[in-house]
Amino acid sequence: MAINPPIDATQTPAWAALQKHYDELQAEGIDLKKWFAEDADRVEKLSFEAGDLHFDLSKNLIKPETLKLFADLAKDVKLDERIKQQYTGVHINNTEDRAVLHTALRRPVEDEGKYIVDGQDVVKDVRETLERIYAFAEKVRSGEWRGVTGKKIDTVVNIGIGGSDLGPVMAYEALKPYADAGISARYISNIDPNDLAEKTKGLDPETTLFIIVSKTFTTLETLTNAREARTWLLEELKASGAIDGSDEKNAEAIKKHFVAVSTNLEKVEEFGIDPENAFGFWNWVGGRYSVDSAVGTSLAVVYGPAQFEEFLHGFHEIDEYFANTPFEKNVVALLGLLNVWYRNFFKVASHAVLPYDQYLHRFPAYLQQLTMESNGKSVRWDGTPVTTETGEIFWGEPGTNGQHAFYQLIHQGTQLIPADFIAFANTPNPVKDGDQDVHELFLGNYLAQTKALAFGKTADEVRAEGTPEAIVPARVFKGNRPTTSILGVALTPFSLGELIALYEHITLVEGTVWGLDSYDQWGVELGKQLAKQITPAISKDDDALAAQDASTQSLIKFYREHREF
């Protein structure tokens, strides 16, 4: 099916209406305190439920009527068509001629036979792979799978990079209270030797299982680290007398301590891994959309198949909500359009994600790849230049840590920075400090920050506290700093799946408005190609050095002079 050229959102009636609305709000003066006072139902009108997540958009720089204008824009750019194309396997990743079917990764078994894409029953294939992963996970968890010396595995080490690392490590950290089999995980991604050195430190090779995650089994960083891990394993086992170092024992050890997530079975076997212990995924799964595929095998091992299924159910809950809820009431679509509102009308550059849950400490980093690799582009899916600003710089840290770091900039800086505040009503680790429930103290900060950002503090209010006049200006908070509050019941595999799917679809909404192919990532390729040319020049190849620019030559010469061989 041919993909129509993108609609230029800036030329639509809805865009013109939003521009008029924006100009009117600016002329009137944006004043959240006043808007709340004038509309007793503002919170109700701007609150939503999706799955078991509650969303409060009332502290954003919008009025209830703004939502209709957002919905009109969604219709003008044919967002419904784009969603349907994605869900049904149309090749909307047109620069790579691929379907974009991460939603199929979490479809229930009842959907087998309903989605035939490029001759493939995608749901059937997904479920078959999941069953293989679950069977493997149960073997490791139960102790049926053992290392070369017969000991039970107690640590899995995931070696991947980008989407093969960021998703699994984020979810592993988020779900730690659900680990129930005495198995922990570590994650190696960086080609920097320090990463592998630190992640293998203190490990017992007899009880360690490596999962090499590379679809093609050719990723430079991943395969370099995999080879180094293999060397580490064999040397450690030989040094302890666990194996004698013969080719036969080495091969047996590799088969017992390495599995793969890859579709290149030939290279998997060349490495020494039994192809029976390789779990595949498909070219319609982008790396940054792959945590719920075989890429999440480490999660299935640590948390078990039942919890991994709950994780998938959370994704599917939001998938169904997003696809079937009218845009006027569809908080997933509205949040994507809200980001467009800030990026294109208010001209904001960045977007903070502030989880008030320590277990989500890697969530902002995960979203950085998801959002910025997807929408960090300046040409549209038909190759024409974009017609407005695109992409947001996503960043953040958990509260309350961020409050003692960068919140100063959000509260009183010169930049407008919309922020998503995420929290949960329950904690797996309730504790009291005397009579004070510490989780409630924590949530008190969560609520206080959005209130302070929205409503600020006037000079008169500062003076009323007895503040000396000379420092009154420094203590004024202008307010009208926009935030979205997302509140869940508890951080569970289900709710984590919901959160990830939420931001996946927000990314789709933004990309559709901007006319982007949100699923390719050509921007990462040039640096990779140049690295292959430059690396020989670093140590010995003077001809390669001479081919470099003056700056690169100068840096390499400094390196050569100071490297201690």
Secondary structure, 3 states (H helix, E strand, C coil): CCCCCCCCHHHCHHHHHHHHHHHHHHHHCCCHHHHHHHCCCHHHHCEEEECCEEEECCCCCCCCCHHHHHHHHHHHCCHHHHHHHHHHCCCCECCCCECCCHHHHHCCHHHCCCCEECCEEHHHHHHHHHHHHHHHHHHHHHCCCECCCCCECCEEEEECCHHHCHHHHHHHHHCHHHCCCCCEEEEECCCCHHHHHHHHCCCCHHHEEEEEECCCCCCHHHHHHHHHHHHHHHHHHHHCCCCCCCHHHHHHHHHHHEEEECCCHHHHHHHCCCHHHEECCCCCCCHHHCCCCHHHHHHHHHHCHHHHHHHHHHHHHHHHHHHHCCHHHCHHHHHHHHHHHHHHHCCCCEEEEEECCHHHCCHHHHHHHHHHHHHCCCECCCCCECCCCCCCEEECCCCCHHHHCCHHHHHHCCCCCCEEEEEECCCCCCCEECCEEHHHHHHHHHHHHHHHHHHCECHHHHHHCCCCHHHCHHHCECCCCCEEEEEECCCCHHHHHHHHHHHHHHHHHHHHHHCCCCCCCHHHHHHHHHHHHHHHHHHCCHHHHHCCCHHHHHHHHHHHHHCCC
